Amino acid sequence: MVEEIEGDEFALSTPPSVPRRTSKLGIVGAGAVGSTMAYAALMRGAARTVALLDVNRAKVEAEVLDLSHGIQFMSMAEVIGSDDVSVMADCDVVMFTAGAKQKPGQSRLDLAEATISLVRKVLPGIVEVAPHAVYVMVTNPVDVVTYAALKISGLPPSQLFGSGTVLDSSRLRYLIARHTGVAVQNVHAYVAGEHGDTELPLWSSATIGSVPILDWAGADGAGALTREVRDGIAREVVESAYRIIEGKGATNYAIALAGSRIIEAVLKDERRILPVSSLLDDYLGMSDVCLSVPSIIGASGVMDRLEVPMSSDEILGMRRSAEAVRSVARRFGF
Ligand SMILES: NC(=O)c1ccc[n+]([C@@H]2O[C@H](COP(=O)([O-])OP(=O)(O)OC[C@H]3O[C@@H](n4cnc5c(N)ncnc54)[C@H](O)[C@@H]3O)[C@@H](O)[C@H]2O)c1
């Protein structure tokens, strides 16, 4: 800082010692998803402080050390971690990835029950130390968990939402790009509805460049997205998580990058359009259910949901998805 001494002479003055506010990312669960998400966020320089919380103390301390040893090669940041909730104090954004893994013989519903009781045990304490954070649920079944977390925490629906179909949409875009031979970054297409078996690609509004996907002919018709091709791609999007889990036991890289994209949208108030799972209020006549629709994400969380034009089949698909999510939530008293 420069200040005028006399006439046109200038000298350096001491900067005021006002503490500067820096961004803090909290990640609950330092497992495959949580620790890779920390790595992705650090690599992208998303936050100045990354805090990990996990019941497994040895694991969280090891992840903190390993990540910290790589900081020299990234944007400057600090990584902290603990099994004590105070590590989450004053976070700006909290990604909730803690959850039981499906064990042999355990159904998806059993998993939902275990996860909801984990959220009930852990979330209120975090909200107490980080009341202003934006909360993003990642743990599965994410739509049901998000709905339960809203009820448990009492947070407004703009401040707590789920990662939803951000990952599924990137899988969809990858498959469309591979089929048509164009860059994935030029494919604009969303998967909406449940993050799960009833999810659906919104083909009628999807584009490549500015060409509607339904009109895309490709070179000599080779890359055309016929009904058969579209159905095959939609099936592959749903099945890809099962395939990855079968091969390596967990999905971590793409969900970590998808999560990092959400983190940056919040921390930098980017107002990006992302298909997150939030509490719908008269969206296509649907209310009181958490489902993914393209939404505007900024510093305060979900700022708005887009009224995407949908075909009658897509509207029916959304309603089917809402029913599937609702029926699981009701089984657990939500
Ligand atoms: N929404 C998505 O798109 C998406 C994608 C991939 C995975 N997931 C989900 O993310 C979750 C995590 O998957 P993972 O592969 O990282 O599992 P993981 O078992 O590797 O990690 C879970 C971590 O949670 C921790 N944990 C358990 N109870 C805790 C508690 N009370 N407090 C703090 N930490 C606790 C465990 O110690 C473990 O380290 C699963 O539910 C998975 O289905 C969601």
The ligand as a Gaussian input file, in Angstrom:
#p B3LYP/6-31G(d) Opt

LIG

0 1
 N      -24.308000     -39.219000      -5.499000
 C      -23.416000     -39.776000      -6.289000
 O      -23.363000     -39.468000      -7.487000
 C      -22.458000     -40.789000      -5.703000
 C      -21.397000     -41.290000      -6.469000
 C      -20.524000     -42.199000      -5.872000
 C      -20.724000     -42.628000      -4.574000
 N      -21.788000     -42.121000      -3.868000
 C      -22.050000     -42.537000      -2.487000
 O      -21.103000     -41.941000      -1.620000
 C      -21.052000     -42.695000      -0.406000
 C      -19.609000     -42.947000      -0.006000
 O      -19.010000     -43.857000      -0.892000
 P      -17.485000     -44.309000      -0.681000
 O      -17.156000     -45.194000      -1.806000
 O      -16.629000     -43.109000      -0.397000
 O      -17.602000     -45.180000       0.671000
 P      -16.419000     -45.488000       1.694000
 O      -16.869000     -46.630000       2.525000
 O      -15.127000     -45.603000       0.963000
 O      -16.345000     -44.169000       2.595000
 C      -17.309000     -43.819000       3.536000
 C      -16.582000     -43.135000       4.681000
 O      -17.566000     -42.664000       5.601000
 C      -17.008000     -42.783000       6.898000
 N      -18.030000     -42.720000       7.924000
 C      -18.909000     -43.691000       8.310000
 N      -19.650000     -43.249000       9.332000
 C      -19.254000     -41.967000       9.593000
 C      -19.645000     -40.995000      10.538000
 N      -20.599000     -41.235000      11.456000
 N      -19.023000     -39.789000      10.519000
 C      -18.025000     -39.537000       9.638000
 N      -17.612000     -40.432000       8.714000
 C      -18.211000     -41.629000       8.706000
 C      -16.277000     -44.137000       6.861000
 O      -15.322000     -44.252000       7.906000
 C      -15.653000     -44.082000       5.469000
 O      -14.329000     -43.557000       5.492000
 C      -21.872000     -43.989000      -0.680000
 O      -23.164000     -43.818000      -0.155000
 C      -21.934000     -44.012000      -2.193000
 O      -23.040000     -44.753000      -2.662000
 C      -22.634000     -41.219000      -4.402000

